[in-house]
Amino acid sequence: MLQGVNVALGVSGSIAAVKVVELAHELRRHGASVRAVMSPAATNIVHPWAVDFATDEPVVTEITGDVEHVELCGREGWADVLLLAPATANTAGKVAAAVDDTPVTTCATTALGADLPVVMAPAMHEPMYDHPGVLEALDRLEAWGVTFADPRIEEGKAKIAAEEDIVTKVARATTPQSLSGTHVVVTAGATKERIDPIRILTNRASGKTGRAVARALYVRGATVTLVQDGSEVPYADVVAVETAAEMMEACRRTAATADALISAAAISDFTADAVDEKIRSGSPLSVDLEPTPKLIDSVREAYPDLPIVGFKAETSGDDAAMVAEAERIRDRVGLVFVVANDASVMGDDETRVLLVGDEGTEPTEAVGSKDTVAGQIADRLAVELGWSA
């Protein structure tokens, strides 16, 4: 997601600076190169040697005659983005006032003047975050184009955002916005069909692929609605559902304003008539199953012109059979393309899929982490719909 991206990481004197080693590792895990700049206050919290180790690069702790701020963040500088994490109230106020009295604020002044993307992850006590002057500074920075990874308000503190959120915001700030101005609905994970108040019918789908696709779309500028049986995520508006019927209703409703639907969820093919009391164990039991309507058929009926991407999981392990099934569903529903995969990868972090497009075209193989494959799916959607130059 950050392959080939150079990140200048500005660390200021919040206690959240203890997170910077993990953050640097996470940025590098996603492919970024990282060079750190630390304020004097930050060096009192985490030793520059630790940050040197995490980034595998020397740490800037003072601006010398080598003009490190220009070399890093100037118009022809090394960095593709300046990430201020953590950013204290002091740092945010100084950056908004063009005060550059530490290596971090000097890099920020340089980056803003050079039109370098800047991402800020504030961290401070909650009363400081609510101070009118701090809020005014943050509003000014946002008006200047600074991107924020908003803090988590917990225990009276505005805690630094989760690493996933920060990485996602850095990726969005450094990725071509091929889907800017679009709204995409994505389904993810499994659905659950009730048998009694305790028991359910479900499947092994984890939702990792669908969430990765939603994240990849957001990184490319889309507004994303994620329909899933899961918790909130920072990169999409989540519509929480449980059953196939709830997912279908949510998709028909949210697709009214959508430019596309990506149906990545493993939706239950069957439902049962649930009973109101727990079924007692220890005795034979028969459950009558009824087929559930197909979500993509239902959405297609409601929105005949909506571009839809389908997923098709098979267990044969045979590429030709997967492609044949993908082509069948493509032609039946009129899909833009179909993502075909073997069901054996359910729940794994790595995956392999075949992108099956128009008749007469060869399927495209995508292999790697689910984030990597999701990026290829998002790029394919942008190209197919003419949203990408």
LUMMARNU-601872 format. One record per residue (C-alpha): x, y, z; residue number from 1. Coordinates in steps of 0.5 Angstrom, whole numbers, plus 2048, in hexadecimal, padded with zeros to 3 digits. Last residue first. Layout:
BEGIN
+-----+-----+-----+-----+
:  xx :  yy :  zz :   i :
+-----+-----+-----+-----+
:   X :   Y :   Z : NUM :
...
+-----+-----+-----+-----+
END
This chain:
BEGIN
+-----+-----+-----+-----+
:  xx :  yy :  zz :   i :
+-----+-----+-----+-----+
: 7F2 : 811 : 7DF : 389 :
: 7EE : 80D : 7E4 : 388 :
: 7E7 : 80E : 7E5 : 387 :
: 7E5 : 80A : 7DE : 386 :
: 7E1 : 805 : 7E1 : 385 :
: 7E6 : 7FF : 7E0 : 384 :
: 7EC : 803 : 7E2 : 383 :
: 7E9 : 805 : 7E8 : 382 :
: 7E7 : 7FE : 7EA : 381 :
: 7ED : 7FB : 7E8 : 380 :
: 7F1 : 800 : 7ED : 379 :
: 7ED : 7FE : 7F2 : 378 :
: 7EE : 7F7 : 7F1 : 377 :
: 7F5 : 7F7 : 7F0 : 376 :
: 7F5 : 7FB : 7F7 : 375 :
: 7F1 : 7F5 : 7FA : 374 :
: 7F6 : 7F1 : 7F8 : 373 :
: 7FC : 7F4 : 7FB : 372 :
: 7F8 : 7F5 : 802 : 371 :
: 7F6 : 7EE : 802 : 370 :
: 7FD : 7EC : 801 : 369 :
: 800 : 7E9 : 7FB : 368 :
: 7FD : 7E7 : 7F4 : 367 :
: 7F9 : 7EA : 7EF : 366 :
: 7F8 : 7E6 : 7E8 : 365 :
: 7F4 : 7E9 : 7E2 : 364 :
: 7EF : 7E5 : 7DE : 363 :
: 7F0 : 7E6 : 7D7 : 362 :
: 7EB : 7EA : 7D3 : 361 :
: 7E6 : 7E7 : 7CE : 360 :
: 7E0 : 7E8 : 7D2 : 359 :
: 7E1 : 7EE : 7D7 : 358 :
: 7E5 : 7ED : 7DE : 357 :
: 7E7 : 7E8 : 7E2 : 356 :
: 7EC : 7EA : 7E7 : 355 :
: 7EF : 7E3 : 7EA : 354 :
: 7F1 : 7E3 : 7F1 : 353 :
: 7F7 : 7E1 : 7F6 : 352 :
: 7F7 : 7E3 : 7FD : 351 :
: 7FB : 7E4 : 803 : 350 :
: 7F9 : 7E6 : 80A : 349 :
: 7F4 : 7E0 : 80B : 348 :
: 7ED : 7E0 : 80D : 347 :
: 7EA : 7DC : 807 : 346 :
: 7F0 : 7DA : 803 : 345 :
: 7EE : 7D3 : 802 : 344 :
: 7E7 : 7D6 : 7FE : 343 :
: 7EB : 7D7 : 7F8 : 342 :
: 7EA : 7DD : 7F4 : 341 :
: 7E7 : 7E1 : 7EF : 340 :
: 7E6 : 7E8 : 7EF : 339 :
: 7E0 : 7EA : 7E9 : 338 :
: 7E0 : 7F0 : 7E5 : 337 :
: 7DB : 7F5 : 7E3 : 336 :
: 7D6 : 7F1 : 7E4 : 335 :
: 7D0 : 7F0 : 7E0 : 334 :
: 7CC : 7EB : 7E4 : 333 :
: 7CB : 7E5 : 7E0 : 332 :
: 7D2 : 7E6 : 7DC : 331 :
: 7D6 : 7E7 : 7E2 : 330 :
: 7D3 : 7E2 : 7E6 : 329 :
: 7D5 : 7DD : 7E0 : 328 :
: 7DC : 7E0 : 7DF : 327 :
: 7DE : 7DF : 7E6 : 326 :
: 7DB : 7D8 : 7E6 : 325 :
: 7E0 : 7D6 : 7E0 : 324 :
: 7E6 : 7DA : 7E3 : 323 :
: 7E5 : 7D6 : 7E9 : 322 :
: 7E5 : 7CF : 7E5 : 321 :
: 7EB : 7D1 : 7E1 : 320 :
: 7EF : 7D3 : 7E7 : 319 :
: 7EE : 7CD : 7EA : 318 :
: 7EE : 7CC : 7F2 : 317 :
: 7E7 : 7C9 : 7F2 : 316 :
: 7E5 : 7CD : 7F8 : 315 :
: 7E2 : 7D3 : 7F5 : 314 :
: 7E1 : 7DB : 7F7 : 313 :
: 7DE : 7E0 : 7F3 : 312 :
: 7DE : 7E7 : 7F4 : 311 :
: 7DA : 7EC : 7F0 : 310 :
: 7DB : 7F3 : 7EE : 309 :
: 7D5 : 7F7 : 7EC : 308 :
: 7D4 : 7FE : 7E8 : 307 :
: 7CD : 800 : 7E9 : 306 :
: 7C9 : 801 : 7E2 : 305 :
: 7C3 : 7FC : 7E4 : 304 :
: 7C3 : 7FF : 7EB : 303 :
: 7BD : 7FC : 7EF : 302 :
: 7BD : 7F5 : 7EB : 301 :
: 7C5 : 7F5 : 7EB : 300 :
: 7C5 : 7F6 : 7F3 : 299 :
: 7C0 : 7F0 : 7F4 : 298 :
: 7C5 : 7EC : 7EF : 297 :
: 7CB : 7EE : 7F3 : 296 :
: 7C8 : 7EC : 7F9 : 295 :
: 7C6 : 7E5 : 7F7 : 294 :
: 7BF : 7E3 : 7FB : 293 :
: 7C0 : 7DE : 800 : 292 :
: 7BF : 7D7 : 7FF : 291 :
: 7BA : 7D3 : 805 : 290 :
: 7BD : 7CF : 80A : 289 :
: 7B9 : 7CA : 80E : 288 :
: 7BC : 7C8 : 814 : 287 :
: 7BC : 7C1 : 817 : 286 :
: 7BE : 7BF : 81E : 285 :
: 7BF : 7B9 : 822 : 284 :
: 7BF : 7B9 : 829 : 283 :
: 7C5 : 7BB : 82E : 282 :
: 7C5 : 7C3 : 82E : 281 :
: 7BE : 7C7 : 82F : 280 :
: 7BD : 7CC : 82A : 279 :
: 7BD : 7D3 : 82D : 278 :
: 7B6 : 7D7 : 82D : 277 :
: 7B4 : 7DB : 828 : 276 :
: 7B5 : 7D7 : 822 : 275 :
: 7B8 : 7D9 : 81B : 274 :
: 7B5 : 7D7 : 814 : 273 :
: 7BC : 7D5 : 811 : 272 :
: 7C0 : 7D9 : 80C : 271 :
: 7C4 : 7D7 : 806 : 270 :
: 7C9 : 7D9 : 801 : 269 :
: 7CD : 7DD : 806 : 268 :
: 7D1 : 7E3 : 804 : 267 :
: 7D8 : 7E3 : 803 : 266 :
: 7D9 : 7EA : 803 : 265 :
: 7DD : 7ED : 7FD : 264 :
: 7D8 : 7F1 : 7F9 : 263 :
: 7DB : 7F7 : 7F6 : 262 :
: 7D6 : 7FC : 7F5 : 261 :
: 7D7 : 802 : 7F0 : 260 :
: 7D5 : 809 : 7EF : 259 :
: 7D1 : 809 : 7F5 : 258 :
: 7CB : 80E : 7F8 : 257 :
: 7C5 : 809 : 7F7 : 256 :
: 7CA : 803 : 7F9 : 255 :
: 7CA : 805 : 800 : 254 :
: 7C2 : 803 : 800 : 253 :
: 7C3 : 7FC : 7FC : 252 :
: 7C9 : 7FB : 800 : 251 :
: 7C6 : 7FB : 807 : 250 :
: 7C0 : 7F7 : 805 : 249 :
: 7C5 : 7F2 : 802 : 248 :
: 7C9 : 7F2 : 808 : 247 :
: 7C3 : 7F1 : 80D : 246 :
: 7C0 : 7EB : 809 : 245 :
: 7C7 : 7E8 : 809 : 244 :
: 7C7 : 7E8 : 810 : 243 :
: 7CB : 7EC : 815 : 242 :
: 7CC : 7F4 : 813 : 241 :
: 7D0 : 7FA : 815 : 240 :
: 7D0 : 7FF : 810 : 239 :
: 7D8 : 802 : 811 : 238 :
: 7DA : 809 : 80E : 237 :
: 7E1 : 807 : 80B : 236 :
: 7E8 : 809 : 80C : 235 :
: 7E8 : 809 : 814 : 234 :
: 7E5 : 802 : 815 : 233 :
: 7DF : 801 : 81A : 232 :
: 7DD : 7FA : 81C : 231 :
: 7DB : 7F4 : 818 : 230 :
: 7D5 : 7F0 : 815 : 229 :
: 7D6 : 7F4 : 80E : 228 :
: 7D4 : 7F9 : 80A : 227 :
: 7DA : 7FE : 808 : 226 :
: 7D8 : 805 : 805 : 225 :
: 7DE : 808 : 802 : 224 :
: 7DF : 80F : 800 : 223 :
: 7E5 : 80E : 7FA : 222 :
: 7EB : 812 : 7FA : 221 :
: 7F0 : 80C : 7F8 : 220 :
: 7F2 : 80B : 7FF : 219 :
: 7EA : 80A : 801 : 218 :
: 7EA : 805 : 7FB : 217 :
: 7F0 : 801 : 7FE : 216 :
: 7ED : 801 : 805 : 215 :
: 7E6 : 7FE : 802 : 214 :
: 7EA : 7F9 : 7FF : 213 :
: 7EE : 7F7 : 805 : 212 :
: 7E7 : 7F7 : 809 : 211 :
: 7E4 : 7F2 : 803 : 210 :
: 7EA : 7EE : 803 : 209 :
: 7EB : 7ED : 80B : 208 :
: 7E3 : 7EB : 80C : 207 :
: 7E5 : 7E5 : 810 : 206 :
: 7E1 : 7E0 : 80B : 205 :
: 7E0 : 7D9 : 80F : 204 :
: 7D9 : 7D8 : 80E : 203 :
: 7D2 : 7DA : 812 : 202 :
: 7CC : 7D6 : 815 : 201 :
: 7CA : 7D8 : 81C : 200 :
: 7C9 : 7D6 : 823 : 199 :
: 7C7 : 7DA : 829 : 198 :
: 7C0 : 7DD : 828 : 197 :
: 7BE : 7D7 : 823 : 196 :
: 7C0 : 7D6 : 81C : 195 :
: 7C3 : 7DD : 81A : 194 :
: 7C6 : 7DE : 814 : 193 :
: 7CD : 7E1 : 814 : 192 :
: 7D0 : 7E5 : 80E : 191 :
: 7D8 : 7E5 : 80D : 190 :
: 7DD : 7EA : 80B : 189 :
: 7DD : 7F0 : 807 : 188 :
: 7D8 : 7F4 : 803 : 187 :
: 7DA : 7FA : 7FF : 186 :
: 7D6 : 800 : 7FD : 185 :
: 7DA : 805 : 7F9 : 184 :
: 7D9 : 80D : 7F8 : 183 :
: 7DE : 811 : 7F4 : 182 :
: 7E0 : 818 : 7F4 : 181 :
: 7E8 : 816 : 7F4 : 180 :
: 7E9 : 80F : 7F1 : 179 :
: 7EF : 810 : 7ED : 178 :
: 7F2 : 814 : 7F3 : 177 :
: 7F9 : 812 : 7F2 : 176 :
: 7FC : 80F : 7F8 : 175 :
: 801 : 813 : 7FD : 174 :
: 7FB : 817 : 802 : 173 :
: 7F7 : 810 : 802 : 172 :
: 7FD : 80C : 804 : 171 :
: 7FF : 811 : 809 : 170 :
: 7F7 : 811 : 80C : 169 :
: 7F7 : 809 : 80B : 168 :
: 7FE : 808 : 80F : 167 :
: 7FB : 80D : 815 : 166 :
: 7F5 : 809 : 815 : 165 :
: 7F8 : 802 : 816 : 164 :
: 7FD : 805 : 81B : 163 :
: 7F7 : 807 : 81F : 162 :
: 7F6 : 80E : 821 : 161 :
: 7FA : 812 : 826 : 160 :
: 7F6 : 812 : 82D : 159 :
: 7F2 : 819 : 82E : 158 :
: 7F2 : 817 : 835 : 157 :
: 7EC : 818 : 83B : 156 :
: 7EC : 810 : 83B : 155 :
: 7EB : 80F : 834 : 154 :
: 7EA : 814 : 82E : 153 :
: 7ED : 810 : 828 : 152 :
: 7F1 : 815 : 824 : 151 :
: 7F0 : 818 : 81D : 150 :
: 7F5 : 816 : 817 : 149 :
: 7F5 : 81D : 814 : 148 :
: 7F6 : 81F : 80D : 147 :
: 7F9 : 826 : 80C : 146 :
: 7F6 : 82A : 806 : 145 :
: 7F7 : 831 : 809 : 144 :
: 7F0 : 831 : 80B : 143 :
: 7F2 : 82B : 80F : 142 :
: 7F8 : 82F : 812 : 141 :
: 7F3 : 835 : 814 : 140 :
: 7EE : 830 : 817 : 139 :
: 7F3 : 82D : 81B : 138 :
: 7F6 : 834 : 81E : 137 :
: 7EF : 836 : 81F : 136 :
: 7EE : 82F : 823 : 135 :
: 7F4 : 831 : 827 : 134 :
: 7F2 : 838 : 829 : 133 :
: 7EB : 836 : 82B : 132 :
: 7EE : 831 : 830 : 131 :
: 7EA : 82A : 82F : 130 :
: 7F1 : 826 : 82D : 129 :
: 7F4 : 829 : 833 : 128 :
: 7EE : 827 : 837 : 127 :
: 7EF : 820 : 834 : 126 :
: 7F6 : 81E : 836 : 125 :
: 7FB : 81E : 830 : 124 :
: 7FC : 81A : 82A : 123 :
: 7FB : 81D : 823 : 122 :
: 7FC : 819 : 81C : 121 :
: 7FE : 81E : 817 : 120 :
: 7FF : 81C : 80F : 119 :
: 803 : 821 : 80B : 118 :
: 803 : 821 : 803 : 117 :
: 809 : 825 : 800 : 116 :
: 806 : 82C : 7FE : 115 :
: 80D : 82E : 7FE : 114 :
: 80B : 834 : 803 : 113 :
: 807 : 82F : 807 : 112 :
: 80D : 82A : 808 : 111 :
: 812 : 82F : 80A : 110 :
: 80E : 832 : 80F : 109 :
: 80D : 82B : 812 : 108 :
: 814 : 829 : 811 : 107 :
: 816 : 82F : 816 : 106 :
: 810 : 82D : 81A : 105 :
: 814 : 826 : 81B : 104 :
: 81B : 829 : 81C : 103 :
: 819 : 82D : 821 : 102 :
: 818 : 835 : 821 : 101 :
: 813 : 835 : 81B : 100 :
: 80D : 83A : 81C :  99 :
: 809 : 83A : 816 :  98 :
: 803 : 83C : 81A :  97 :
: 7FF : 836 : 819 :  96 :
: 806 : 832 : 819 :  95 :
: 807 : 835 : 820 :  94 :
: 800 : 833 : 823 :  93 :
: 800 : 82C : 820 :  92 :
: 807 : 82B : 824 :  91 :
: 805 : 82E : 82A :  90 :
: 7FE : 82A : 82A :  89 :
: 802 : 823 : 829 :  88 :
: 803 : 820 : 822 :  87 :
: 805 : 818 : 823 :  86 :
: 806 : 817 : 81D :  85 :
: 807 : 81D : 819 :  84 :
: 808 : 819 : 812 :  83 :
: 80B : 81D : 80C :  82 :
: 80A : 81A : 805 :  81 :
: 80E : 818 : 7FF :  80 :
: 814 : 81A : 802 :  79 :
: 81B : 81A : 7FF :  78 :
: 81B : 822 : 7FE :  77 :
: 81A : 825 : 7F7 :  76 :
: 815 : 82A : 7F9 :  75 :
: 818 : 82A : 801 :  74 :
: 816 : 825 : 806 :  73 :
: 81C : 820 : 807 :  72 :
: 822 : 824 : 804 :  71 :
: 81E : 82B : 806 :  70 :
: 81D : 829 : 80D :  69 :
: 824 : 826 : 80E :  68 :
: 827 : 82C : 80C :  67 :
: 82E : 829 : 80C :  66 :
: 831 : 82F : 810 :  65 :
: 82D : 82C : 816 :  64 :
: 826 : 82B : 818 :  63 :
: 826 : 826 : 81E :  62 :
: 823 : 820 : 820 :  61 :
: 823 : 81C : 819 :  60 :
: 823 : 815 : 81A :  59 :
: 828 : 810 : 816 :  58 :
: 824 : 80B : 812 :  57 :
: 822 : 804 : 813 :  56 :
: 81B : 806 : 815 :  55 :
: 81A : 802 : 81C :  54 :
: 822 : 802 : 81E :  53 :
: 822 : 80A : 81D :  52 :
: 81C : 80B : 821 :  51 :
: 81F : 807 : 826 :  50 :
: 826 : 80A : 826 :  49 :
: 822 : 811 : 826 :  48 :
: 820 : 80F : 82D :  47 :
: 818 : 810 : 82F :  46 :
: 815 : 815 : 834 :  45 :
: 81B : 81A : 835 :  44 :
: 81C : 819 : 82D :  43 :
: 815 : 81C : 82C :  42 :
: 816 : 822 : 830 :  41 :
: 81C : 824 : 82C :  40 :
: 818 : 823 : 825 :  39 :
: 819 : 81D : 821 :  38 :
: 81A : 81C : 819 :  37 :
: 819 : 815 : 817 :  36 :
: 81B : 812 : 810 :  35 :
: 816 : 80C : 80D :  34 :
: 816 : 808 : 807 :  33 :
: 80F : 805 : 806 :  32 :
: 80D : 7FE : 804 :  31 :
: 807 : 7FD : 808 :  30 :
: 80C : 7F9 : 80D :  29 :
: 810 : 800 : 80D :  28 :
: 80A : 804 : 80F :  27 :
: 808 : 7FF : 815 :  26 :
: 810 : 7FF : 817 :  25 :
: 810 : 806 : 818 :  24 :
: 809 : 806 : 81C :  23 :
: 80C : 801 : 820 :  22 :
: 812 : 805 : 822 :  21 :
: 80E : 80B : 822 :  20 :
: 809 : 809 : 828 :  19 :
: 80D : 80B : 82D :  18 :
: 80C : 812 : 82A :  17 :
: 805 : 812 : 82D :  16 :
: 808 : 815 : 833 :  15 :
: 808 : 81B : 82F :  14 :
: 80E : 81F : 82E :  13 :
: 80E : 81F : 826 :  12 :
: 810 : 81A : 821 :  11 :
: 810 : 81C : 819 :  10 :
: 810 : 816 : 815 :   9 :
: 813 : 818 : 80E :   8 :
: 810 : 812 : 809 :   7 :
: 812 : 810 : 803 :   6 :
: 80D : 80C : 7FF :   5 :
: 810 : 806 : 7FA :   4 :
: 80B : 801 : 7FC :   3 :
: 806 : 805 : 801 :   2 :
: 800 : 800 : 800 :   1 :
+-----+-----+-----+-----+
END
